[in-house]
Amino acid sequence: MANVISDETIDYVGILAKLELSQEEKEEAKKDMGRMLDYIDKLNELDTSGTEPMSHIFSMNNVFREDVVTNGDDRDDILKNAPEQKEGAFKVPKTVE
């Protein structure tokens, strides 16, 4: 394991994550972080010079559709459900003074 994580790094990460770790948990976290960094080092050995950068493994395209109004102006039909209405809108009780 080439990447050795210090106690200070673990303490700092614990502060950032707002975690209180026991000594055993700190030791396990040091090992885990070291293994993660070793794996990243292994990935850095790969030749990616001919690979295009991407944000997702699948090619994604935006699908646009025409914005067409289908229900039209149904104000009168909608206001039929209102217990009270005023000037073409729902009238509701006052909630804030």
DRENLUM-792953 format. One record per residue: residue in one letter; x negated, y negated, z of N, C-alpha, C in turn. Coordinates in Angstrom, 3 decimals, padded with zeros to 6 digits. Layout:
<atoms>
ATOM   residu        n_X        n_Y        n_Z       ca_X       ca_Y       ca_Z        c_X        c_Y        c_Z
ATOM        A          X          Y          Z          X          Y          Z          X          Y          Z
...
</atoms>
This chain:
<atoms>
ATOM   residu        n_X        n_Y        n_Z       ca_X       ca_Y       ca_Z        c_X        c_Y        c_Z
ATOM        M   -000.860    001.168    000.000    000.000    000.000    000.000   -000.905   -001.229    000.000
ATOM        A   -000.957   -001.918   -001.149   -001.848   -003.065   -001.310   -001.286   -004.322   -000.667
ATOM        N    000.022   -004.434   -000.610    000.651   -005.633   -000.052    000.915   -005.434    001.436
ATOM        V    000.193   -006.172    002.243    000.363   -006.087    003.687    001.095   -007.345    004.135
ATOM        I    002.201   -007.150    004.821    003.020   -008.255    005.307    002.603   -008.551    006.738
ATOM        S    002.392   -009.822    007.034    001.958   -010.204    008.380    003.145   -010.341    009.319
ATOM        D    002.844   -010.334    010.612    003.888   -010.545    011.624    004.503   -011.927    011.479
ATOM        E    003.677   -012.914    011.112    004.178   -014.278    010.945    005.208   -014.343    009.816
ATOM        T    004.961   -013.599    008.736    005.906   -013.584    007.614    007.229   -012.985    008.048
ATOM        I    007.160   -011.880    008.778    008.390   -011.238    009.263    009.139   -012.176    010.207
ATOM        D    008.419   -012.847    011.103    009.066   -013.794    012.017    009.723   -014.926    011.238
ATOM        Y    009.028   -015.436    010.215    009.561   -016.543    009.417    010.821   -016.109    008.662
ATOM        V    010.779   -014.921    008.049    011.950   -014.410    007.335    013.102   -014.189    008.312
ATOM        G    012.799   -013.719    009.502    013.831   -013.537    010.525    014.483   -014.855    010.908
ATOM        I    013.679   -015.920    011.003    014.228   -017.241    011.318    015.128   -017.710    010.185
ATOM        L    014.659   -017.564    008.940    015.457   -017.993    007.790    016.773   -017.227    007.698
ATOM        A    016.728   -015.929    008.006    017.924   -015.094    007.924    018.739   -015.125    009.214
ATOM        K    018.252   -015.866    010.216    018.924   -015.963    011.517    019.131   -014.582    012.123
ATOM        L    018.040   -013.793    012.116    018.061   -012.446    012.676    017.135   -012.368    013.876
ATOM        E    017.546   -011.619    014.857    016.680   -011.306    015.982    016.324   -009.833    015.859
ATOM        L    015.067   -009.566    015.533    014.634   -008.194    015.306    013.811   -007.687    016.479
ATOM        S    014.037   -006.424    016.818    013.195   -005.794    017.832    011.842   -005.497    017.194
ATOM        Q    010.867   -005.120    017.999    009.531   -004.827    017.475    009.571   -003.662    016.482
ATOM        E    010.404   -002.637    016.778    010.528   -001.509    015.857    011.144   -001.952    014.530
ATOM        E    012.150   -002.820    014.596    012.786   -003.321    013.376    011.817   -004.176    012.567
ATOM        K    010.977   -004.949    013.260    009.973   -005.763    012.555    008.978   -004.871    011.819
ATOM        E    008.548   -003.801    012.468    007.600   -002.886    011.829    008.235   -002.227    010.598
ATOM        E    009.479   -001.815    010.723    010.173   -001.196    009.588    010.371   -002.212    008.468
ATOM        A    010.690   -003.455    008.813    010.862   -004.498    007.804    009.547   -004.781    007.091
ATOM        K    008.436   -004.759    007.827    007.123   -004.962    007.203    006.844   -003.863    006.176
ATOM        K    007.157   -002.626    006.535    006.942   -001.516    005.604    007.834   -001.665    004.365
ATOM        D    009.112   -002.005    004.600    010.051   -002.162    003.484    009.613   -003.278    002.541
ATOM        M    009.230   -004.415    003.101    008.799   -005.533    002.266    007.528   -005.177    001.498
ATOM        G    006.627   -004.466    002.129    005.412   -004.026    001.453    005.726   -003.111    000.283
ATOM        R    006.676   -002.176    000.487    007.063   -001.268   -000.595    007.714   -002.039   -001.744
ATOM        M    008.529   -003.055   -001.413    009.157   -003.866   -002.463    008.100   -004.593   -003.285
ATOM        L    007.134   -005.180   -002.615    006.085   -005.907   -003.329    005.213   -004.963   -004.152
ATOM        D    004.967   -003.768   -003.650    004.221   -002.774   -004.419    004.980   -002.403   -005.696
ATOM        Y    006.289   -002.270   -005.577    007.112   -001.929   -006.744    007.074   -003.063   -007.775
ATOM        I    007.144   -004.295   -007.302    007.060   -005.444   -008.209    005.709   -005.462   -008.905
ATOM        D    004.631   -005.162   -008.162    003.309   -005.081   -008.778    003.274   -004.006   -009.865
ATOM        K    003.942   -002.887   -009.616    003.988   -001.815   -010.610    004.733   -002.289   -011.853
ATOM        L    005.836   -003.020   -011.667    006.584   -003.549   -012.810    005.757   -004.560   -013.595
ATOM        N    004.893   -005.311   -012.905    004.057   -006.302   -013.582    003.025   -005.645   -014.489
ATOM        E    002.776   -004.351   -014.336    001.839   -003.643   -015.195    002.419   -003.384   -016.578
ATOM        L    003.741   -003.471   -016.718    004.385   -003.191   -018.002    004.120   -004.314   -018.996
ATOM        D    003.961   -003.938   -020.278    003.779   -004.923   -021.342    005.158   -005.390   -021.807
ATOM        T    005.500   -006.621   -021.507    006.789   -007.177   -021.897    006.626   -008.297   -022.919
ATOM        S    005.493   -008.322   -023.614    005.215   -009.427   -024.533    006.210   -009.483   -025.697
ATOM        G    006.751   -008.354   -026.133    007.699   -008.358   -027.246    009.148   -008.338   -026.813
ATOM        T    009.408   -008.549   -025.552    010.769   -008.473   -025.028    011.338   -009.870   -024.838
ATOM        E    012.532   -010.077   -025.377    013.201   -011.371   -025.225    013.747   -011.500   -023.802
ATOM        P    013.615   -012.681   -023.207    014.226   -012.885   -021.881    015.750   -012.785   -021.983
ATOM        M    016.362   -012.286   -020.928    017.814   -012.160   -020.936    018.356   -012.362   -019.539
ATOM        S    019.620   -012.722   -019.480    020.253   -012.920   -018.181    021.142   -011.740   -017.810
ATOM        H    021.410   -010.859   -018.775    022.287   -009.729   -018.537    021.853   -008.590   -019.450
ATOM        I    022.065   -007.345   -019.029    021.613   -006.221   -019.844    022.480   -006.025   -021.082
ATOM        F    023.711   -006.501   -021.056    024.598   -006.397   -022.207    024.661   -007.743   -022.895
ATOM        S    024.720   -007.723   -024.228    024.882   -008.997   -024.923    026.295   -009.500   -024.648
ATOM        M    026.379   -010.744   -024.292    027.671   -011.307   -023.928    027.935   -012.540   -024.777
ATOM        N    029.126   -012.604   -025.322    029.546   -013.766   -026.086    030.833   -014.293   -025.482
ATOM        N    030.987   -015.612   -025.524    032.245   -016.187   -025.064    033.335   -015.875   -026.080
ATOM        V    034.478   -015.513   -025.574    035.612   -015.247   -026.439    036.598   -016.386   -026.237
ATOM        F    036.786   -017.134   -027.300    037.698   -018.268   -027.213    038.981   -017.943   -027.958
ATOM        R    040.060   -018.445   -027.470    041.333   -018.295   -028.162    041.965   -019.667   -028.279
ATOM        E    042.865   -019.769   -029.179    043.569   -021.021   -029.368    044.450   -021.284   -028.140
ATOM        D    044.429   -022.501   -027.643    045.242   -022.874   -026.486    046.614   -023.312   -026.990
ATOM        V    047.559   -022.386   -026.933    048.888   -022.639   -027.463    049.890   -022.600   -026.317
ATOM        V    050.722   -023.624   -026.243    051.769   -023.668   -025.226    052.878   -022.729   -025.659
ATOM        T    053.244   -021.801   -024.768    054.270   -020.816   -025.127    055.593   -021.046   -024.404
ATOM        N    055.553   -021.719   -023.256    056.799   -021.878   -022.508    057.455   -023.236   -022.746
ATOM        G    056.787   -024.165   -023.382    057.383   -025.445   -023.734    057.795   -026.264   -022.523
ATOM        D    058.761   -027.128   -022.730    059.224   -028.016   -021.668    060.469   -027.409   -021.023
ATOM        D    060.248   -026.664   -019.945    061.351   -026.006   -019.239    061.686   -026.717   -017.939
ATOM        R    061.441   -028.025   -017.872    061.636   -028.751   -016.630    063.051   -028.591   -016.089
ATOM        D    064.044   -028.726   -016.955    065.431   -028.639   -016.481    065.737   -027.253   -015.917
ATOM        D    065.229   -026.217   -016.590    065.463   -024.858   -016.093    064.758   -024.638   -014.757
ATOM        I    063.560   -025.164   -014.617    062.804   -025.001   -013.376    063.473   -025.755   -012.244
ATOM        L    063.925   -026.956   -012.515    064.557   -027.766   -011.467    065.907   -027.215   -011.025
ATOM        K    066.486   -026.306   -011.784    067.729   -025.658   -011.356    067.507   -024.866   -010.070
ATOM        N    066.257   -024.430   -009.810    065.936   -023.660   -008.612    065.691   -024.535   -007.396
ATOM        A    065.559   -025.832   -007.587    065.226   -026.734   -006.485    066.462   -027.017   -005.641
ATOM        P    066.334   -026.944   -004.312    067.465   -027.310   -003.458    067.789   -028.797   -003.599
ATOM        E    066.746   -029.618   -003.762    066.938   -031.051   -003.996    065.931   -031.500   -005.043
ATOM        Q    066.335   -032.492   -005.838    065.414   -033.038   -006.822    065.568   -034.547   -006.880
ATOM        K    064.497   -035.196   -007.309    064.505   -036.653   -007.404    063.632   -037.056   -008.588
ATOM        E    064.170   -037.790   -009.488    063.456   -038.318   -010.654    062.716   -037.225   -011.425
ATOM        G    063.367   -036.096   -011.632    062.790   -035.026   -012.431    061.722   -034.211   -011.727
ATOM        A    061.679   -034.225   -010.390    060.686   -033.472   -009.632    061.353   -032.851   -008.409
ATOM        F    060.670   -031.884   -007.793    061.156   -031.297   -006.553    061.091   -032.339   -005.446
ATOM        K    062.119   -032.419   -004.623    062.097   -033.285   -003.446    061.879   -032.390   -002.229
ATOM        V    060.837   -032.704   -001.463    060.489   -031.896   -000.296    060.468   -032.775    000.930
ATOM        P    060.577   -032.172    002.137    060.539   -032.969    003.354    059.166   -033.611    003.535
ATOM        K    059.151   -034.771    004.142    057.904   -035.469    004.432    057.137   -034.688    005.497
ATOM        T    055.864   -034.428    005.253    055.066   -033.638    006.195    053.995   -034.482    006.897
ATOM        V    053.645   -035.635    006.358    052.614   -036.480    006.948    053.210   -037.869    007.175
ATOM        E    052.943   -038.428    008.333    053.452   -039.764    008.608    052.382   -040.799    008.372
</atoms>
